[in-house]
Amino acid sequence: MDMSSDWVCVEIVGGGISSYLCFKIGLCDQSGGKYSLLSGSHTWHEDALCAELASLLQEAMDMKWPFVPEKWQYKQAVSTEDKTNLSDLIKKHLSQLLAVLKASIVAQEARAALAVVFLVDRFLYWTDESSRLLKITKLLHRCHPDTPVAPQLVIRQARVYFNSGKLQKAEFILSSLINNSGATGCWVYHYESDRALVQAVSVQVRGMVLQKLGLWREAAELIWTSLVGYYALPQPDKKGIGTSLGILANILVSMNDEDFHAFRTNPQIDLVSISDRCNILYSVFILQPLYS
């Protein structure tokens, strides 16, 4: 019997919680083929997680969104209830989520396992644990290539490469997403606006790569393109807009006069239009050089 398998032993630490996961991925049956995903309603996780997380996990499995959304991200008027971040919920229930991750892998539930990875990804990125989580993602994808991997996780790999100085690898991932209109493996977009959001984020991170290389004008043009993409969504992405405005401000400050003039006079870029749509503080910070 051909036993193609990978042992994964990782310690994931986040929010003061340390979980040591050790399990085998990719067991083969006696015919040499991969075990298929278990069918059913996945009710086993409902007892392990609170109702809100169980609902989010099911939505992640259903590919409802390409990025796990924050409650406040697409709202114009934010209530007190909306001001909490998903990271607070993840931190509170991290040990249960990691237990579900391990149980999913042991049960060959690759779709459920990748959904858990999707949910905890952003929180563990903030706690500098992405490399371990992405190792699990890669092994799951290798053993279950027909299981969709969220665009957020694909872009996370690019961000990790970027942070570690592997700019060429980051550029390859981002260019692939941009050139293929956000297509990644088996992932299914339910709305074209979701595909547009992935494009905007990919362009934004690629702009950060060019910024790192000191290509200020080219970076600014990409960040501007990401802003246009965020504003064009049915519900403008406040999180993405705020990030791109901050990056653009830093780039403009770093530009020499020649690059700034070329950027300012680009007929496809209208910086003044930002002032009607964004926070006045950002408007003043970004637009002030135009009039000085």
C-alpha positions in Angstrom: 0.0 0.0 0.0 1.4 3.4 -1.0 1.2 5.5 2.1 1.8 9.1 1.0 1.6 11.2 4.1 3.0 14.3 5.9 3.3 14.6 9.6 2.6 18.1 10.9 3.8 19.1 14.4 3.4 22.8 15.1 3.0 24.9 18.1 0.7 27.9 17.5 0.8 30.6 20.1 -1.7 33.5 20.1 -3.4 35.6 22.7 -1.5 33.9 25.5 -2.7 30.5 24.3 -0.3 27.8 23.2 -1.6 24.8 21.3 0.6 22.0 20.1 -0.9 20.3 17.1 0.6 17.0 15.8 -1.3 15.1 13.1 -0.9 13.3 9.8 -2.2 14.9 6.5 -2.8 13.1 3.3 -3.4 9.4 4.2 -4.2 7.3 1.1 -6.6 4.4 0.9 -5.5 1.0 -0.3 -6.2 1.8 -3.9 -3.7 4.7 -3.7 -6.3 7.4 -4.0 -6.9 10.1 -1.5 -9.7 9.7 1.0 -12.7 11.8 -0.1 -14.0 14.5 2.2 -16.6 13.3 4.6 -20.1 14.2 3.6 -22.8 15.5 6.0 -23.9 18.7 7.6 -20.7 19.1 9.7 -22.9 19.4 12.9 -19.9 18.1 14.9 -18.4 21.6 15.2 -21.6 23.2 16.5 -21.1 21.7 20.0 -17.4 22.8 20.0 -18.0 26.5 19.0 -20.3 29.3 20.0 -23.1 30.0 17.6 -21.4 33.1 16.0 -18.2 31.2 15.2 -20.1 28.1 14.0 -22.1 30.4 11.6 -18.9 32.0 10.4 -17.2 28.7 9.9 -20.1 27.5 7.7 -20.0 30.7 5.7 -16.3 30.2 5.2 -16.9 26.7 3.9 -19.6 28.0 1.6 -17.1 30.6 0.2 -19.5 33.4 1.1 -16.7 36.0 1.1 -13.0 36.1 -0.1 -11.9 37.9 3.0 -13.3 37.4 6.5 -15.2 40.7 7.0 -15.3 42.9 10.1 -18.7 44.1 11.3 -17.8 47.7 10.7 -16.0 47.3 7.4 -18.8 48.1 5.0 -21.1 50.2 7.2 -21.4 54.0 7.0 -23.0 54.3 10.5 -21.2 52.1 13.1 -23.0 51.2 16.3 -21.3 50.3 19.6 -21.9 46.6 18.8 -20.1 46.9 15.5 -17.0 48.4 17.0 -15.6 45.1 18.2 -13.1 43.3 16.0 -13.3 39.7 15.0 -9.9 39.2 16.5 -11.5 39.6 20.0 -13.8 36.7 19.3 -11.0 34.5 17.8 -8.7 35.2 20.7 -11.5 34.2 23.2 -12.1 30.9 21.4 -8.7 30.1 19.8 -8.2 26.9 21.7 -11.6 25.5 20.5 -10.9 26.6 16.9 -7.5 24.9 16.9 -9.2 21.7 18.4 -11.7 21.8 15.5 -8.8 22.3 13.1 -7.1 19.2 14.4 -10.3 17.2 14.4 -11.1 18.2 10.8 -7.7 17.1 9.6 -7.8 13.8 11.4 -11.3 13.2 10.0 -10.0 14.1 6.4 -12.4 17.1 6.4 -10.1 19.3 4.4 -12.8 21.8 3.5 -13.7 22.4 7.2 -10.0 22.5 8.1 -9.2 25.2 5.6 -12.3 27.1 6.7 -10.9 27.2 10.3 -7.5 28.3 8.9 -9.3 31.0 7.0 -11.1 32.3 10.2 -8.0 32.4 12.4 -5.6 33.6 9.7 -5.8 37.4 10.4 -5.5 37.0 14.2 -2.5 34.7 13.9 -0.9 37.0 11.4 -1.0 39.8 14.0 0.6 37.5 16.5 3.4 36.6 14.0 2.2 32.9 13.6 1.3 32.9 9.9 4.2 30.8 8.8 3.0 27.8 10.8 -0.6 28.2 9.7 0.5 28.6 6.0 2.5 25.3 6.3 -0.7 23.5 7.3 -2.5 25.3 4.4 0.1 24.2 1.8 0.0 20.6 3.0 -3.8 20.5 2.9 -3.8 21.9 -0.6 -1.2 19.5 -1.8 -3.2 16.5 -0.4 -6.6 17.8 -1.3 -6.1 20.0 -4.5 -9.8 20.0 -5.3 -10.6 21.8 -2.0 -10.8 25.6 -2.4 -8.3 27.9 -0.6 -9.6 31.4 0.2 -8.0 34.3 -1.6 -7.2 35.8 1.8 -4.9 32.9 2.4 -3.2 33.2 -1.0 -2.6 36.9 -0.4 -1.4 36.2 3.1 1.4 34.1 1.7 2.3 37.1 -0.5 2.3 39.3 2.6 4.5 36.9 4.5 7.0 36.7 1.6 6.9 40.5 1.5 7.6 40.9 5.2 10.5 38.4 5.0 12.1 40.2 2.0 11.2 37.6 -0.6 9.8 40.3 -2.9 10.0 38.2 -6.1 7.9 35.4 -4.7 5.4 38.0 -3.4 5.3 39.6 -6.8 4.7 36.3 -8.5 1.6 35.5 -6.4 0.1 39.0 -6.7 0.7 39.3 -10.5 -0.9 35.9 -11.0 -4.0 37.0 -9.1 -4.2 40.3 -10.9 -3.6 38.8 -14.4 -6.2 36.1 -13.7 -8.9 38.5 -12.4 -8.6 37.0 -8.9 -9.0 33.4 -10.0 -7.3 31.0 -7.6 -7.8 27.2 -7.7 -11.3 26.0 -7.0 -12.5 29.1 -5.3 -15.9 30.3 -6.5 -16.9 33.9 -6.5 -20.6 34.5 -5.8 -20.5 38.1 -6.8 -18.3 40.1 -9.2 -17.8 42.6 -6.5 -15.9 40.0 -4.5 -13.6 39.4 -7.4 -13.1 43.2 -7.7 -12.2 43.3 -4.0 -9.6 40.6 -4.4 -8.2 42.6 -7.4 -8.0 45.8 -5.3 -6.2 44.1 -2.4 -3.8 42.4 -4.8 -3.0 45.7 -6.5 -2.6 47.4 -3.1 -0.1 44.8 -1.8 1.8 44.9 -5.2 2.0 48.6 -4.7 3.6 48.0 -1.4 6.2 45.7 -3.1 7.1 48.5 -5.5 7.2 51.0 -2.6 9.7 48.7 -0.9 11.8 48.7 -4.1 11.8 52.5 -4.2 9.7 52.7 -7.3 7.7 55.6 -5.9 5.7 56.7 -8.9 4.8 53.2 -10.0 3.8 52.3 -6.5 1.7 55.4 -6.1 -0.2 54.6 -9.4 -1.0 51.1 -8.1 -2.1 52.3 -4.7 -4.3 54.8 -6.5 -5.8 52.0 -8.6 -6.6 50.1 -5.4 -8.4 53.1 -4.1 -10.5 53.4 -7.2 -11.3 49.7 -6.8 -12.3 50.0 -3.1 -14.5 53.0 -3.8 -16.2 51.2 -6.8 -17.5 48.4 -4.6 -21.3 48.4 -3.9 -20.3 49.1 -0.3 -16.9 50.9 -0.3 -14.4 49.0 1.8 -13.4 51.4 4.7 -10.6 49.2 5.9 -9.0 49.0 2.4 -9.5 52.7 1.7 -7.9 53.7 5.0 -4.9 51.4 4.4 -4.4 52.7 0.8 -4.6 56.3 1.8 -2.0 55.8 4.5 0.4 54.1 2.1 -0.2 56.7 -0.6 0.6 59.5 1.9 3.9 57.9 2.8 4.8 57.4 -0.9 4.0 61.0 -1.9 6.3 62.2 1.0 9.1 60.0 -0.3 8.8 61.1 -4.0 11.3 63.4 -5.7 9.9 66.4 -7.6 10.1 64.7 -11.0 8.1 61.6 -9.9 5.6 63.7 -8.0 5.0 65.9 -11.1 4.6 62.9 -13.3 2.1 61.4 -10.9 0.2 64.6 -10.3 -0.2 65.3 -14.0 -1.2 61.7 -15.0 -4.6 62.3 -16.7 -6.0 59.1 -15.2 -5.4 60.2 -11.6 -7.5 62.9 -9.9 -6.2 63.3 -6.4 -8.6 66.2 -5.7 -11.6 63.8 -6.0 -10.5 62.0 -2.9 -11.4 65.1 -0.8 -15.1 64.6 -1.4 -15.0 61.0 -0.1 -12.4 60.4 2.6 -11.6 61.7 6.0 -10.6 65.4 5.9 -7.4 64.6 7.8 -6.2 62.3 5.1 -7.3 64.8 2.5 -5.2 67.5 3.9 -2.2 65.3 4.4 -2.3 63.9 0.9 -3.5 67.0 -1.0 -1.5 69.6 0.8 1.6 69.1 -1.4 -0.5 69.8 -4.5 -1.0 73.4 -3.4 2.3 74.2 -1.7 
